[in-house]
Amino acid sequence: MIKFGTGGWRAVIGDEFTRANIQLLAKAMSDKMKAEHVEKEGIVIGYDRRFLSKEAVKWACEGFAAEGISVLFVNRSSPTPLIMYYVEKHSMHYGMMVTASHNPAIYNGFKVFTYGGRDANEEQTLDIETYATAIEASGEPISYIDYADVKAQGLVKEFNPINEYLDNIIAHIDMKAIRDSGLHVVLDPMYGVSQVALKTILLTARCEIDLIHEAHDTLFGRRMPAPSEESLSELCTYVREMECDLGIATDGDADRLGVIDDTGKYLQANDILVLLYYYLLKYKGWRGPVVRNVATTHVLDRMAASFGEKCYEVPVGFKHISSKMEESGAILGGESSGGLTVRGHINGKDGIYAAMLLIEMVAVTGKKLSELSREIKDKYGETCMLEYSFSFSPRRKEELRSLLFMDMQLPDLEEPIDHVSYLDGVKVYFKNGGWIIARFSGTEPLLRIFCEMESREEGQKQCDKFRELLDL
């Protein structure tokens, strides 16, 4: 019942996300911590604004307490990167966050973080699954202690380390440049958890701030809590009508970022990555490679090469990005779904830090986002990224998997092919620099197709050919 994907364990509330399974997860984590002799240091757990998130932390505390493991409970809805930061800075072996990130409102889940504040890798999550399976197979009941008793016994400590996290971000950002710029910024937390952090930092920097969608709504305004062009239409309109310098949005747990430029145009996550890498290299004078996943823009490759640097490609899953960054000394790592991190900060996604770095960029350069985007396109050319998602039945998934990865069938794409990779899904690299990939999502029952070409027409043609082959 406990199965981890690329972004933690996520399940439908009332189906697999239940009190029993949460206490099973706590027992499995406890067994793992005891086997590794780190149980005495305890674990830190936070939660977002999803339905049952706070209750889920309490249920987990009840399970950990029965195993004699203490919990540091962040007792305010908090950004995921806050928990990652705390695990890293306090040298803890484990932390957990109750969230389903950008999934639909019917989902909730747990992310697990390991030493250094990193997303748990496949080996770690497989361990957890193995412990959970063994517990279920034993047939023995899982023990727990009522939360009120856990608290009375001192096995849980409720606290809020938000100031420590915010001070760290402020120390890494050019606050004077932002303060001197007099920027007008509108924030859209998407009913999630970023508003306190971003509002506090921006007020400290004397920015003019407006907020939309800041209320607590477990249905996320009946929209996906993901910063996509569709979900941020109101933010686009607000920026245009109120003549703001930029709009900032974060997903449900604030580890992903969405941006609206000064003209009210939605910037894709790929655009944000390119802008920030360009800023770090040209304006801040940093040097180092960049890391992206297989479904992220190759403009990063061109930019890196122009500065004498390298771009590394890894599978989807931020744990692969943070691992490669550590190995290569990269200064930036990110993915087309909106997550990124910068060297010197935490070893995972942080939409709040990324937002502040982007605002710093506007302040330091004295240029609008639209101007900086045009500057980059003039240097590195324009591309068009297309993305499609398709749902399927379990039986259909096996048919698609067999066709793509056993039979290794490809459509007649017409465009000359340079090579094909099966690193994560099936990715076709064209000789003209474009590419297309089909892969199964690690967080939802979806098949995703991404394509980057010089024009929308060319990209659409390649996507259509894959759809025809797969009968989607």
C-alpha positions as CSV (number, residue, x, y, z in Angstrom):
1,M,0.0,0.0,0.0
2,I,3.0,2.3,0.4
3,K,4.5,3.0,-3.0
4,F,6.9,5.9,-3.8
5,G,7.1,7.7,-7.1
6,T,9.5,10.4,-8.2
7,G,8.0,12.9,-5.7
8,G,7.3,10.8,-2.6
9,W,4.3,8.7,-1.7
10,R,1.1,10.2,-3.0
11,A,-2.4,8.6,-2.8
12,V,-6.1,9.5,-3.0
13,I,-7.5,10.6,0.3
14,G,-9.7,7.9,1.8
15,D,-8.5,5.3,-0.7
16,E,-4.8,4.6,0.2
17,F,-4.1,7.8,2.1
18,T,-5.6,6.7,5.4
19,R,-4.7,6.8,9.1
20,A,-3.8,3.1,9.0
21,N,-1.4,3.5,6.1
22,I,0.1,6.6,7.6
23,Q,0.8,4.7,10.8
24,L,2.2,1.8,8.7
25,L,4.6,4.4,7.0
26,A,5.6,5.6,10.5
27,K,6.3,2.1,11.6
28,A,8.3,1.4,8.5
29,M,10.3,4.6,8.9
30,S,10.9,3.7,12.6
31,D,12.2,0.2,11.7
32,K,14.5,1.7,9.1
33,M,15.9,4.4,11.5
34,K,16.5,1.7,14.2
35,A,18.3,-0.5,11.7
36,E,20.5,2.4,10.9
37,H,21.0,3.4,14.6
38,V,19.7,6.9,14.1
39,E,16.4,6.6,16.0
40,K,17.6,8.6,19.0
41,E,17.9,11.9,17.0
42,G,14.2,11.8,16.1
43,I,12.6,13.1,12.9
44,V,11.2,16.5,11.8
45,I,7.8,16.6,10.1
46,G,5.9,19.5,8.5
47,Y,2.7,19.8,6.5
48,D,0.9,21.9,3.8
49,R,-2.6,23.2,3.5
50,R,-4.2,20.1,2.0
51,F,-7.1,18.3,3.5
52,L,-6.0,16.1,6.5
53,S,-2.4,17.3,6.3
54,K,-2.2,18.4,9.9
55,E,-4.1,15.4,11.1
56,A,-1.7,13.2,9.1
57,V,1.3,14.6,11.0
58,K,-0.4,13.8,14.3
59,W,-1.2,10.2,13.2
60,A,2.4,9.8,12.2
61,C,3.5,11.1,15.6
62,E,1.3,8.5,17.3
63,G,3.1,5.8,15.3
64,F,6.6,7.1,15.9
65,A,5.9,7.6,19.6
66,A,4.9,3.9,20.0
67,E,8.4,3.1,18.7
68,G,10.1,5.5,21.1
69,I,11.0,8.0,18.4
70,S,10.6,11.7,19.1
71,V,9.2,14.1,16.5
72,L,9.9,17.8,15.9
73,F,6.5,18.9,14.6
74,V,6.4,22.2,12.6
75,N,3.0,23.3,13.9
76,R,2.1,25.8,11.1
77,S,1.4,24.9,7.5
78,S,4.8,25.4,5.9
79,P,6.7,25.3,2.6
80,T,8.4,22.0,1.8
81,P,11.8,23.7,1.4
82,L,11.6,24.8,5.0
83,I,11.7,21.1,6.1
84,M,14.6,20.3,3.7
85,Y,16.5,23.3,5.0
86,Y,16.0,22.2,8.6
87,V,17.1,18.6,7.9
88,E,20.3,19.9,6.2
89,K,21.3,22.7,8.6
90,H,20.7,20.6,11.7
91,S,22.4,17.5,10.3
92,M,19.4,15.3,10.8
93,H,19.2,11.9,9.1
94,Y,15.5,12.1,8.3
95,G,12.6,14.6,7.8
96,M,9.1,14.2,6.3
97,M,6.6,16.6,4.7
98,V,2.9,15.9,4.4
99,T,2.0,17.1,0.9
100,A,1.0,15.9,-2.6
101,S,2.7,19.0,-4.1
102,H,1.0,19.9,-7.3
103,N,-1.4,16.9,-7.6
104,P,-5.2,17.4,-7.6
105,A,-6.9,18.2,-4.3
106,I,-8.1,14.6,-3.8
107,Y,-4.5,13.5,-3.2
108,N,-2.3,13.8,-0.2
109,G,1.0,12.1,0.6
110,F,4.4,12.2,2.3
111,K,7.8,13.3,1.0
112,V,10.9,11.9,2.8
113,F,14.1,13.8,3.1
114,T,17.5,12.3,4.0
115,Y,20.8,13.5,5.4
116,G,21.8,16.8,3.8
117,G,18.2,17.8,3.2
118,R,17.9,15.7,0.0
119,D,14.9,13.9,-1.5
120,A,15.1,10.3,-0.6
121,N,16.6,8.3,-3.6
122,E,15.3,5.1,-5.0
123,E,17.4,3.0,-2.7
124,Q,16.0,4.7,0.3
125,T,12.4,4.6,-0.7
126,L,12.7,1.0,-1.7
127,D,13.9,0.3,1.8
128,I,10.8,2.0,3.2
129,E,8.5,0.0,1.0
130,T,10.3,-3.2,1.9
131,Y,9.9,-2.5,5.6
132,A,6.2,-1.7,5.1
133,T,5.6,-4.9,3.2
134,A,7.3,-7.0,5.9
135,I,5.1,-5.3,8.6
136,E,2.0,-6.1,6.6
137,A,3.1,-9.7,6.0
138,S,3.7,-10.3,9.7
139,G,0.0,-9.7,10.4
140,E,0.9,-8.1,13.7
141,P,-1.1,-5.0,14.7
142,I,0.7,-1.6,14.5
143,S,1.0,0.1,17.8
144,Y,0.3,3.8,18.4
145,I,-0.2,6.2,21.3
146,D,-2.9,8.9,21.3
147,Y,-1.5,12.3,20.3
148,A,-2.5,14.0,23.6
149,D,-0.5,11.4,25.5
150,V,2.4,11.7,23.0
151,K,2.5,15.4,23.7
152,A,2.2,14.9,27.4
153,Q,5.1,12.5,27.4
154,G,7.3,14.9,25.6
155,L,7.8,12.6,22.5
156,V,6.6,15.4,20.2
157,K,7.8,19.0,20.3
158,E,5.7,21.6,18.4
159,F,7.8,24.5,17.0
160,N,8.1,26.8,14.1
161,P,11.6,27.4,12.5
162,I,10.4,29.8,9.8
163,N,12.6,32.7,10.9
164,E,15.7,30.6,10.6
165,Y,14.8,29.6,7.1
166,L,13.8,33.2,6.0
167,D,17.0,34.7,7.5
168,N,19.0,32.2,5.4
169,I,17.3,33.3,2.2
170,I,17.7,37.0,3.0
171,A,21.4,36.4,3.6
172,H,21.8,35.0,0.1
173,I,19.8,37.7,-1.7
174,D,20.9,41.3,-2.7
175,M,18.2,42.9,-0.5
176,K,19.7,46.4,-1.0
177,A,19.3,46.2,-4.8
178,I,15.7,45.1,-4.3
179,R,15.0,47.8,-1.7
180,D,16.4,50.5,-4.0
181,S,14.4,49.3,-7.0
182,G,10.9,50.0,-5.7
183,L,9.4,47.0,-7.4
184,H,5.6,46.3,-7.5
185,V,5.1,42.5,-7.2
186,V,1.9,40.5,-7.1
187,L,2.0,37.1,-5.3
188,D,-0.3,34.1,-6.0
189,P,0.3,31.3,-3.5
190,M,-2.4,29.3,-5.3
191,Y,-4.1,28.8,-1.9
192,G,-0.9,27.1,-0.7
193,V,1.8,27.9,1.9
194,S,4.2,30.5,0.4
195,Q,2.5,33.7,1.2
196,V,4.0,34.2,4.7
197,A,7.5,33.6,3.6
198,L,7.4,35.7,0.4
199,K,5.4,38.5,1.9
200,T,7.8,38.8,4.9
201,I,10.9,38.9,2.7
202,L,9.4,41.3,0.2
203,L,8.1,43.7,2.9
204,T,11.6,43.6,4.4
205,A,12.9,44.7,1.0
206,R,10.3,47.5,0.8
207,C,8.5,46.2,-2.2
208,E,4.9,47.1,-3.0
209,I,3.0,43.8,-2.7
210,D,-0.4,42.6,-3.8
211,L,-1.8,39.2,-3.0
212,I,-4.4,37.0,-4.7
213,H,-5.6,33.5,-3.8
214,E,-4.0,33.6,-0.4
215,A,-6.9,32.1,1.6
216,H,-6.8,28.5,3.0
217,D,-8.8,26.4,0.5
218,T,-8.2,22.7,0.4
219,L,-9.8,22.5,-3.1
220,F,-7.3,25.1,-4.4
221,G,-10.1,27.2,-6.0
222,R,-11.1,24.1,-7.9
223,R,-7.9,24.2,-10.0
224,M,-4.8,22.2,-10.0
225,P,-2.3,23.8,-7.5
226,A,0.4,23.8,-10.2
227,P,1.7,27.1,-11.7
228,S,0.7,26.4,-15.3
229,E,-0.4,29.0,-17.9
230,E,-4.0,27.9,-17.6
231,S,-4.1,28.1,-13.8
232,L,-2.4,31.5,-13.7
233,S,-4.7,33.3,-16.1
234,E,-6.0,35.6,-13.3
235,L,-2.4,36.4,-12.2
236,C,-1.6,37.4,-15.8
237,T,-4.6,39.7,-15.9
238,Y,-3.7,41.3,-12.6
239,V,-0.2,42.1,-13.7
240,R,-1.4,43.7,-16.9
241,E,-4.2,45.7,-15.3
242,M,-2.3,46.9,-12.2
243,E,0.9,47.5,-14.3
244,C,3.0,45.3,-11.9
245,D,6.7,44.7,-12.5
246,L,6.1,40.9,-12.3
247,G,3.8,38.2,-10.8
248,I,5.1,35.3,-8.8
249,A,3.2,32.1,-8.1
250,T,4.1,28.9,-6.2
251,D,2.5,25.5,-6.2
252,G,0.7,23.9,-3.2
253,D,3.8,23.3,-1.1
254,A,6.0,26.1,-2.5
255,D,8.8,24.1,-4.1
256,R,7.8,25.1,-7.6
257,L,7.6,28.5,-9.2
258,G,5.5,30.2,-11.9
259,V,6.3,33.7,-13.2
260,I,4.4,36.4,-15.1
261,D,6.5,39.1,-16.8
262,D,5.9,42.8,-16.9
263,T,3.7,42.5,-20.0
264,G,1.4,39.9,-18.4
265,K,3.0,37.0,-20.3
266,Y,3.3,33.6,-18.6
267,L,6.9,32.4,-18.6
268,Q,7.3,28.7,-18.9
269,A,9.5,26.9,-16.3
270,N,12.1,26.5,-19.1
271,D,12.2,30.2,-19.6
272,I,12.8,30.8,-15.9
273,L,15.7,28.3,-15.8
274,V,17.3,30.0,-18.8
275,L,16.8,33.4,-17.3
276,L,18.4,32.5,-14.0
277,Y,21.3,30.6,-15.5
278,Y,22.0,33.6,-17.8
279,Y,21.8,35.9,-14.8
280,L,24.2,33.8,-12.7
281,L,26.7,33.6,-15.5
282,K,26.6,37.0,-17.1
283,Y,25.5,39.4,-14.3
284,K,26.7,37.7,-11.1
285,G,29.9,36.3,-12.7
286,W,29.4,32.8,-11.4
287,R,31.0,29.9,-13.2
288,G,29.9,26.2,-13.4
289,P,27.7,23.7,-15.3
290,V,24.0,23.3,-15.2
291,V,21.8,20.2,-14.7
292,R,18.4,19.6,-16.3
293,N,16.2,16.5,-16.6
294,V,15.4,14.8,-19.9
295,A,12.2,16.8,-20.4
296,T,13.7,20.3,-20.0
297,T,14.9,22.8,-22.6
298,H,18.1,22.3,-24.5
299,V,18.6,26.1,-24.7
300,L,20.5,25.5,-21.4
301,D,23.0,23.3,-23.4
302,R,23.6,26.2,-25.9
303,M,24.0,28.7,-23.1
304,A,26.4,26.6,-21.1
305,A,28.5,26.0,-24.2
306,S,28.7,29.7,-25.0
307,F,30.3,30.3,-21.5
308,G,32.6,27.3,-21.8
309,E,30.4,25.2,-19.4
310,K,28.6,21.9,-19.7
311,C,24.9,20.9,-19.3
312,Y,24.2,17.5,-17.8
313,E,21.1,15.5,-18.5
314,V,19.5,13.3,-15.8
315,P,16.2,11.3,-15.4
316,V,13.1,13.0,-14.0
317,G,13.1,13.3,-10.2
318,F,14.8,16.1,-8.4
319,K,16.9,13.7,-6.4
320,H,18.8,13.0,-9.7
321,I,19.3,16.8,-10.2
322,S,20.6,17.4,-6.7
323,S,22.9,14.4,-6.9
324,K,24.4,15.5,-10.2
325,M,24.8,19.0,-9.0
326,E,26.8,17.8,-6.0
327,E,28.9,15.6,-8.2
328,S,29.6,18.2,-11.0
329,G,29.7,21.4,-8.9
330,A,26.8,22.8,-11.1
331,I,25.5,26.2,-10.1
332,L,21.9,25.6,-11.2
333,G,19.7,22.6,-11.6
334,G,16.0,22.4,-12.7
335,E,13.2,20.8,-14.5
336,S,10.4,21.9,-16.9
337,S,7.8,21.3,-14.2
338,G,8.9,24.4,-12.3
339,G,11.4,23.1,-9.7
340,L,14.9,24.5,-9.4
341,T,17.8,25.0,-7.0
342,V,20.9,27.0,-6.9
343,R,24.4,26.1,-5.5
344,G,24.9,27.2,-2.0
345,H,21.2,26.9,-1.0
346,I,19.3,23.6,-0.1
347,N,19.8,20.4,-2.0
348,G,16.2,20.4,-3.4
349,K,13.6,22.6,-5.0
350,D,12.7,25.9,-3.4
351,G,10.1,28.1,-5.1
352,I,10.6,30.9,-2.5
353,Y,14.3,31.2,-2.9
354,A,14.0,31.0,-6.7
355,A,11.3,33.7,-6.7
356,M,13.6,36.0,-4.7
357,L,16.6,35.4,-7.0
358,L,14.4,36.3,-9.9
359,I,13.3,39.5,-8.3
360,E,16.9,40.2,-7.4
361,M,17.7,39.8,-11.1
362,V,15.2,42.4,-12.2
363,A,16.5,44.8,-9.5
364,V,20.2,44.3,-10.2
365,T,20.0,44.5,-14.0
366,G,17.5,47.3,-14.1
367,K,15.8,45.4,-16.9
368,K,12.3,44.2,-17.2
369,L,11.8,40.4,-17.5
370,S,10.5,40.9,-21.1
371,E,13.7,42.7,-22.0
372,L,15.9,40.0,-20.5
373,S,13.9,37.3,-22.3
374,R,14.4,39.1,-25.6
375,E,18.1,39.5,-24.9
376,I,18.5,35.8,-24.4
377,K,16.4,34.8,-27.5
378,D,18.5,37.2,-29.7
379,K,21.6,35.3,-28.5
380,Y,20.4,31.7,-28.4
381,G,17.4,31.6,-30.7
382,E,13.8,30.8,-30.1
383,T,12.3,27.4,-29.5
384,C,8.8,26.2,-28.8
385,M,8.0,23.6,-26.1
386,L,4.9,21.5,-26.2
387,E,3.6,19.2,-23.4
388,Y,0.7,16.7,-23.4
389,S,-0.6,14.3,-20.8
390,F,-2.8,11.3,-21.3
391,S,-4.5,9.1,-18.8
392,F,-4.9,5.3,-19.2
393,S,-6.2,2.1,-17.5
394,P,-3.7,-0.3,-15.8
395,R,-4.2,-2.7,-18.8
396,R,-3.5,0.0,-21.3
397,K,-0.4,1.1,-19.4
398,E,1.1,-2.3,-19.9
399,E,0.3,-2.2,-23.7
400,L,2.0,1.2,-24.0
401,R,5.0,0.1,-21.9
402,S,5.4,-3.0,-24.1
403,L,5.1,-1.0,-27.3
404,L,7.6,1.7,-26.3
405,F,10.2,-0.2,-24.2
406,M,10.0,-3.9,-25.2
407,D,9.2,-3.6,-28.9
408,M,10.9,-0.1,-29.0
409,Q,8.6,1.1,-31.7
410,L,8.9,4.7,-33.0
411,P,6.7,6.6,-35.4
412,D,7.9,7.8,-38.7
413,L,9.0,11.2,-37.5
414,E,10.4,12.3,-40.9
415,E,13.0,14.7,-39.3
416,P,16.5,13.2,-39.4
417,I,17.3,11.5,-36.1
418,D,20.7,11.9,-34.3
419,H,20.1,9.2,-31.6
420,V,17.5,7.7,-29.3
421,S,17.8,7.4,-25.5
422,Y,16.0,5.2,-23.0
423,L,17.5,6.8,-19.9
424,D,14.0,7.8,-18.8
425,G,11.1,7.0,-21.2
426,V,12.0,7.1,-24.8
427,K,13.7,10.3,-26.1
428,V,14.4,11.1,-29.7
429,Y,17.1,13.6,-30.5
430,F,16.9,15.2,-33.9
431,K,19.9,16.4,-35.9
432,N,18.5,19.9,-36.0
433,G,18.7,20.2,-32.2
434,G,15.1,19.5,-31.5
435,W,13.8,16.5,-29.5
436,I,10.7,14.6,-28.3
437,I,10.2,12.3,-25.3
438,A,7.4,10.0,-24.2
439,R,7.5,8.9,-20.6
440,F,5.3,7.7,-17.7
441,S,4.7,10.2,-14.9
442,G,6.2,9.1,-11.6
443,T,3.5,11.0,-9.6
444,E,0.2,10.5,-11.5
445,P,-1.2,7.7,-13.8
446,L,-0.3,9.6,-16.9
447,L,1.8,9.3,-20.1
448,R,3.5,12.6,-20.9
449,I,4.9,13.7,-24.2
450,F,7.2,16.7,-24.4
451,C,8.7,18.2,-27.5
452,E,11.0,21.1,-28.2
453,M,11.4,22.4,-31.8
454,E,12.1,25.7,-33.5
455,S,8.4,26.2,-34.3
456,R,5.0,25.2,-32.8
457,E,4.0,23.7,-36.1
458,E,7.0,21.4,-36.3
459,G,6.6,20.4,-32.6
460,Q,2.9,19.7,-33.1
461,K,3.6,17.5,-36.1
462,Q,6.0,15.3,-34.1
463,C,3.6,15.1,-31.1
464,D,0.8,14.0,-33.4
465,K,2.9,11.2,-34.9
466,F,3.6,9.8,-31.4
467,R,-0.1,10.1,-30.5
468,E,-1.0,8.2,-33.7
469,L,1.5,5.4,-32.9
470,L,0.2,5.0,-29.3
471,D,-3.4,5.5,-30.2
472,L,-3.9,8.2,-27.7
